[in-house]
Amino acid sequence: MSAAQRNQPVAHAATCIAMVLAIAMPTAHAQQVTLTETGSTLLAPLFSTWSDAYAKTHPGVRITVGATGSEAGIEQAIAGKVNIGASDAYMSDADAMKHPQIINVPLAIAAQTINYNVPGLNDTHLKLDGPTLAGIYTGTIRQWDAPPIAALNPGVHLPHHEILPVHRGDGSGDTFVFTQFLTFSTPSWENAPGYGTTIDWPAVSGALAATGNAGMVNTLKTTPYSVGYIGVSYAKDIASAKLGTAALKNGAGEFVLPTKATITAGAASLGVRTPPDERLSLVFSPAAGTYPLVNYEYAVVSTQQPNPAIAAEIRKLLKWSIVPSDENAAYLEAVHFIPLPPHTWELSVTQIESIK
């Protein structure tokens, strides 16, 4: 292979970045437009930051941000009620076939954490795995000192107290990712109830439902002996509520915490498989050093917009949000997200170009 051939991928990426930067630059006579976004509460803190920053350099564009849950984001994008549906979950095969004009565009990589409020143990990173969490959410594991939990945490004095599992009551991408983890790691959960933004949760004594990630944090904070799943962008809220964070067993059999390194490794190990439509699970990688609850954060958008001006502004916004820069890296870092790798980034740009 010649030197020129070896440099082709690098040159292509550089050309793509240059094109995105040129398109994303504000114009002197930008048309006054409003872009509407709603959906993922995990993505909401980042979209709020983006909308404020974007308005400073694009005064002709106003962005409204809503936090209604991923399921609502997908539904409203399909219905044409919003320009951008934010989601931690990609559309199902059935929905994608039914609505071929809707694309799922990764903007960043995020994760979910397993958190708990166990008096005296919130400073301890309890070890948990998929089968144990599935047992908690089906009611077959009822006490914090039950043998399956004790076996994972030798030497830890676990209380003999009922576990109170908390799940999202709204249609949620966080639920989608969490239940994928249970499905991929626990055959009995795969058979039923499976995974989705909304599922039929088993009836468990003391189980609670919460709305949004903020609701999950507050419910865990005010409910001793509870456990739940929360989007990583709420890390500051989790710390403020003094909740514990579990070390989860990954596909390689290791117990790992949700750090930048383990989330990056989880995405890298599976992200190379990302297809052109970018609908791919990054959950429960078999590779060492990976955190198992990792996901793409999606903009769910119709390629058929009301008019060319709106379409052009959506393309500009989405390209601006993913273009590699120190500024955008800082926005992602603030909510514990990581940027897209080059392969996924180029696929996203190609999808964005199809919005007309």
C-alpha positions as CSV (number, residue, x, y, z in Angstrom):
1,M,0.0,0.0,0.0
2,S,1.4,3.4,-1.0
3,A,1.7,6.3,1.4
4,A,-1.1,8.1,-0.4
5,Q,-3.4,5.2,0.0
6,R,-2.6,4.9,3.7
7,N,-3.4,8.6,4.2
8,Q,-6.8,8.4,2.4
9,P,-8.9,7.8,5.6
10,V,-7.2,10.7,7.4
11,A,-7.6,13.0,4.4
12,H,-11.3,12.0,4.1
13,A,-12.0,12.8,7.8
14,A,-10.2,16.1,7.5
15,T,-12.2,17.0,4.5
16,C,-15.5,16.1,6.2
17,I,-14.6,18.2,9.3
18,A,-13.7,21.2,7.0
19,M,-17.0,20.9,5.3
20,V,-18.9,20.7,8.5
21,L,-17.1,23.7,9.9
22,A,-17.9,25.7,6.8
23,I,-21.6,24.7,6.9
24,A,-21.9,25.4,10.7
25,M,-20.5,28.9,10.5
26,P,-23.2,31.6,11.2
27,T,-24.3,33.7,8.3
28,A,-24.7,37.4,8.4
29,H,-28.4,37.3,7.3
30,A,-29.7,34.1,9.0
31,Q,-33.4,33.6,8.7
32,Q,-35.3,33.8,11.9
33,V,-36.4,30.2,12.7
34,T,-37.4,28.1,15.7
35,L,-36.2,24.5,16.0
36,T,-38.1,22.3,18.5
37,E,-36.5,19.4,20.4
38,T,-37.9,17.1,23.0
39,G,-37.3,13.6,24.5
40,S,-34.5,12.1,26.5
41,T,-34.0,13.5,30.0
42,L,-30.5,12.0,29.9
43,L,-29.7,14.2,26.8
44,A,-31.6,17.2,28.1
45,P,-28.8,18.8,30.1
46,L,-26.5,18.7,27.0
47,F,-29.2,20.0,24.7
48,S,-29.8,22.9,27.0
49,T,-26.2,23.8,27.0
50,W,-26.0,23.4,23.2
51,S,-29.1,25.6,22.6
52,D,-27.6,28.4,24.8
53,A,-24.2,28.2,23.1
54,Y,-25.6,27.9,19.6
55,A,-27.8,31.0,20.1
56,K,-24.8,33.2,20.8
57,T,-23.2,32.5,17.4
58,H,-26.5,31.9,15.4
59,P,-28.8,34.7,16.6
60,G,-31.3,33.9,13.9
61,V,-32.1,30.5,15.3
62,R,-34.0,29.7,18.5
63,I,-34.0,26.2,19.9
64,T,-36.7,25.0,22.4
65,V,-35.7,22.1,24.6
66,G,-38.1,19.6,26.3
67,A,-37.4,16.7,28.6
68,T,-40.3,14.3,28.0
69,G,-38.6,10.9,27.8
70,S,-37.1,9.1,24.9
71,E,-40.3,7.3,23.9
72,A,-42.1,10.7,23.6
73,G,-39.2,12.1,21.6
74,I,-39.3,9.4,19.1
75,E,-43.1,9.5,18.8
76,Q,-43.2,13.3,18.4
77,A,-40.5,13.3,15.8
78,I,-42.4,10.6,13.8
79,A,-45.6,12.6,14.1
80,G,-43.9,15.8,12.9
81,K,-44.7,17.6,16.2
82,V,-41.0,18.5,16.8
83,N,-38.0,18.9,14.5
84,I,-35.7,16.7,16.7
85,G,-36.6,13.9,19.0
86,A,-33.9,13.2,21.5
87,S,-33.5,9.5,22.5
88,D,-31.1,7.2,24.3
89,A,-32.8,4.4,22.3
90,Y,-32.8,3.7,18.6
91,M,-36.0,3.0,16.8
92,S,-37.2,-0.7,16.6
93,D,-36.9,-2.6,13.3
94,A,-40.7,-2.4,12.9
95,D,-40.8,1.4,13.4
96,A,-37.8,1.9,11.1
97,M,-39.5,-0.1,8.4
98,K,-42.9,1.7,8.9
99,H,-41.3,5.2,8.9
100,P,-38.4,5.1,6.4
101,Q,-38.2,8.9,6.4
102,I,-37.1,8.9,10.1
103,I,-33.3,8.6,10.8
104,N,-31.5,7.9,14.0
105,V,-28.4,10.1,14.2
106,P,-25.9,9.5,17.1
107,L,-24.6,12.8,18.5
108,A,-22.6,11.5,21.5
109,I,-22.0,8.5,23.7
110,A,-23.5,8.2,27.2
111,A,-24.1,5.6,29.9
112,Q,-26.4,4.6,32.8
113,T,-25.4,4.0,36.4
114,I,-26.9,1.7,38.9
115,N,-27.5,3.6,42.1
116,Y,-28.8,2.7,45.5
117,N,-29.7,4.2,48.9
118,V,-28.6,1.6,51.5
119,P,-27.9,3.4,54.9
120,G,-24.3,2.9,55.8
121,L,-23.2,1.5,52.5
122,N,-23.6,4.4,50.0
123,D,-19.9,5.1,50.2
124,T,-19.2,1.5,49.2
125,H,-19.3,0.4,45.6
126,L,-21.4,-2.7,45.9
127,K,-20.9,-5.3,43.2
128,L,-23.9,-6.3,41.2
129,D,-24.5,-8.2,38.0
130,G,-27.3,-8.7,35.5
131,P,-28.8,-11.8,37.0
132,T,-28.9,-10.3,40.4
133,L,-30.5,-7.1,39.2
134,A,-33.0,-9.2,37.2
135,G,-33.8,-11.1,40.4
136,I,-34.4,-7.8,42.2
137,Y,-36.7,-6.5,39.5
138,T,-38.7,-9.7,39.3
139,G,-38.9,-10.1,43.1
140,T,-37.0,-13.4,43.4
141,I,-34.3,-11.5,45.3
142,R,-36.0,-9.6,48.1
143,Q,-33.4,-8.8,50.8
144,W,-30.2,-6.8,50.6
145,D,-28.4,-9.6,52.4
146,A,-29.8,-12.3,50.1
147,P,-27.2,-15.0,49.1
148,P,-26.7,-13.8,45.5
149,I,-25.8,-10.3,46.6
150,A,-23.8,-11.5,49.6
151,A,-21.8,-13.8,47.3
152,L,-20.8,-10.9,45.1
153,N,-19.8,-8.8,48.1
154,P,-17.8,-10.9,50.5
155,G,-16.9,-9.1,53.7
156,V,-19.6,-6.5,53.3
157,H,-22.1,-6.3,56.1
158,L,-25.4,-6.2,54.2
159,P,-28.6,-5.3,56.0
160,H,-31.5,-7.8,56.3
161,H,-34.0,-5.3,54.8
162,E,-36.4,-5.5,51.9
163,I,-35.1,-4.1,48.6
164,L,-37.2,-1.4,46.9
165,P,-36.6,-1.5,43.1
166,V,-37.3,1.8,41.3
167,H,-38.0,2.0,37.6
168,R,-39.0,4.7,35.1
169,G,-42.8,5.2,34.8
170,D,-42.4,7.1,31.6
171,G,-41.3,5.8,28.2
172,S,-37.5,6.0,28.7
173,G,-34.3,5.3,26.7
174,D,-32.7,4.7,30.1
175,T,-35.1,1.8,30.6
176,F,-34.3,0.6,27.1
177,V,-30.6,0.4,27.9
178,F,-31.0,-1.0,31.4
179,T,-33.4,-3.7,30.2
180,Q,-31.1,-4.6,27.3
181,F,-28.4,-5.2,29.9
182,L,-30.8,-7.6,31.8
183,T,-31.8,-9.2,28.5
184,F,-28.3,-9.8,27.2
185,S,-26.9,-11.0,30.6
186,T,-29.9,-13.0,31.9
187,P,-31.7,-15.6,29.7
188,S,-34.8,-15.7,32.0
189,W,-35.2,-11.9,31.5
190,E,-34.8,-12.2,27.8
191,N,-37.8,-14.5,27.5
192,A,-39.9,-12.1,29.5
193,P,-40.2,-9.2,30.1
194,G,-37.4,-8.3,27.5
195,Y,-36.4,-4.8,26.7
196,G,-37.9,-1.6,25.4
197,T,-38.5,2.1,26.3
198,T,-41.6,0.8,28.1
199,I,-42.0,-2.8,29.4
200,D,-44.4,-4.7,31.6
201,W,-42.6,-4.5,34.9
202,P,-43.1,-7.6,37.1
203,A,-45.2,-6.9,40.2
204,V,-42.8,-6.6,43.1
205,S,-43.8,-5.5,46.7
206,G,-42.5,-2.0,47.4
207,A,-41.5,-1.3,43.8
208,L,-41.7,2.4,42.8
209,A,-42.0,4.3,39.5
210,A,-40.4,7.7,38.8
211,T,-40.6,10.1,36.0
212,G,-37.4,11.3,34.3
213,N,-33.9,11.0,35.6
214,A,-34.5,13.8,38.1
215,G,-37.4,11.8,39.4
216,M,-35.2,8.7,39.8
217,V,-32.6,10.7,41.8
218,N,-35.2,12.2,44.1
219,T,-37.1,8.8,44.6
220,L,-33.8,7.0,45.5
221,K,-32.8,9.9,47.8
222,T,-36.0,9.8,49.8
223,T,-36.4,6.0,49.8
224,P,-34.0,4.1,52.0
225,Y,-33.0,0.6,50.7
226,S,-34.0,1.5,47.2
227,V,-32.1,0.7,43.9
228,G,-32.5,2.2,40.4
229,Y,-30.8,3.2,37.2
230,I,-29.9,6.8,36.3
231,G,-28.4,8.6,33.3
232,V,-24.7,9.5,33.7
233,S,-25.5,13.2,32.9
234,Y,-27.0,13.4,36.4
235,A,-23.7,12.5,38.2
236,K,-23.7,15.7,40.1
237,D,-27.2,15.1,41.3
238,I,-26.3,11.6,42.3
239,A,-23.4,12.9,44.3
240,S,-25.5,15.6,45.9
241,A,-28.1,13.0,47.0
242,K,-25.2,10.9,48.4
243,L,-26.3,7.8,46.6
244,G,-24.2,4.7,46.1
245,T,-22.9,3.7,42.7
246,A,-22.5,0.0,41.8
247,A,-19.6,-1.7,40.1
248,L,-21.2,-3.8,37.4
249,K,-20.1,-7.2,36.0
250,N,-19.3,-6.8,32.4
251,G,-19.2,-9.4,29.6
252,A,-15.6,-10.3,30.4
253,G,-16.5,-11.1,34.0
254,E,-15.0,-8.0,35.5
255,F,-16.7,-5.6,38.0
256,V,-16.2,-2.1,36.7
257,L,-17.3,1.4,37.6
258,P,-18.7,4.0,35.1
259,T,-15.6,6.0,34.3
260,K,-14.6,7.9,31.2
261,A,-12.1,5.1,30.4
262,T,-14.5,2.2,30.8
263,I,-17.4,4.0,28.9
264,T,-15.0,4.8,26.1
265,A,-13.8,1.2,26.0
266,G,-17.3,-0.1,25.9
267,A,-18.2,2.1,23.0
268,A,-15.0,1.4,21.1
269,S,-15.4,-2.4,21.4
270,L,-18.8,-2.5,19.8
271,G,-19.0,0.8,17.9
272,V,-16.9,-0.5,15.0
273,R,-19.9,-2.5,14.1
274,T,-22.1,0.5,13.6
275,P,-24.1,0.1,10.4
276,P,-25.1,3.0,8.0
277,D,-28.4,3.6,9.7
278,E,-26.5,3.7,13.1
279,R,-29.1,1.7,15.0
280,L,-26.8,-0.4,17.3
281,S,-26.6,-1.5,20.9
282,L,-23.4,-0.7,22.8
283,V,-24.6,-2.7,25.8
284,F,-22.7,-5.6,27.6
285,S,-19.6,-5.7,25.6
286,P,-17.6,-9.0,25.9
287,A,-14.3,-7.1,25.9
288,A,-12.1,-6.5,29.0
289,G,-12.1,-3.1,30.7
290,T,-15.6,-2.1,29.4
291,Y,-18.6,-0.7,31.3
292,P,-21.7,-2.6,30.3
293,L,-24.4,0.1,30.2
294,V,-23.3,2.3,27.3
295,N,-25.4,3.8,24.5
296,Y,-25.5,6.2,21.6
297,E,-27.4,9.4,22.2
298,Y,-29.7,9.9,19.2
299,A,-31.3,12.8,17.3
300,V,-34.4,11.2,15.8
301,V,-35.2,13.3,12.8
302,S,-37.4,13.2,9.7
303,T,-35.5,13.6,6.4
304,Q,-38.7,15.3,5.1
305,Q,-38.9,18.7,6.8
306,P,-41.6,21.3,6.2
307,N,-39.4,23.6,4.1
308,P,-35.8,23.9,2.9
309,A,-35.0,26.7,5.4
310,I,-35.9,24.5,8.4
311,A,-34.0,21.5,6.9
312,A,-30.9,23.6,6.4
313,E,-31.0,24.9,10.0
314,I,-31.4,21.4,11.4
315,R,-28.4,20.2,9.3
316,K,-26.3,23.1,10.6
317,L,-27.3,22.5,14.2
318,L,-26.6,18.8,14.2
319,K,-23.3,19.1,12.4
320,W,-22.3,21.9,14.8
321,S,-23.1,19.6,17.8
322,I,-20.8,16.8,16.7
323,V,-18.0,18.7,15.0
324,P,-14.7,17.9,16.9
325,S,-13.6,21.0,18.8
326,D,-12.3,21.9,22.3
327,E,-15.5,23.7,23.0
328,N,-17.8,20.8,22.1
329,A,-15.5,18.4,24.0
330,A,-16.0,20.6,27.1
331,Y,-19.8,20.5,26.7
332,L,-19.7,16.7,26.6
333,E,-17.2,16.4,29.5
334,A,-19.5,18.5,31.7
335,V,-22.2,15.8,31.5
336,H,-19.9,12.8,31.4
337,F,-20.5,12.0,27.7
338,I,-17.8,11.1,25.2
339,P,-17.5,12.2,21.6
340,L,-18.3,10.0,18.6
341,P,-15.4,8.0,17.2
342,P,-14.4,8.9,13.6
343,H,-16.3,5.9,12.0
344,T,-19.6,6.8,13.7
345,W,-19.0,10.6,13.2
346,E,-18.7,10.1,9.4
347,L,-21.9,8.0,9.4
348,S,-23.7,10.7,11.3
349,V,-22.6,13.4,8.9
350,T,-23.8,11.3,6.0
351,Q,-27.2,10.8,7.6
352,I,-27.5,14.5,8.5
353,E,-26.9,15.4,4.8
354,S,-30.1,13.5,3.9
355,I,-32.4,15.9,5.8
356,K,-34.2,18.0,3.2
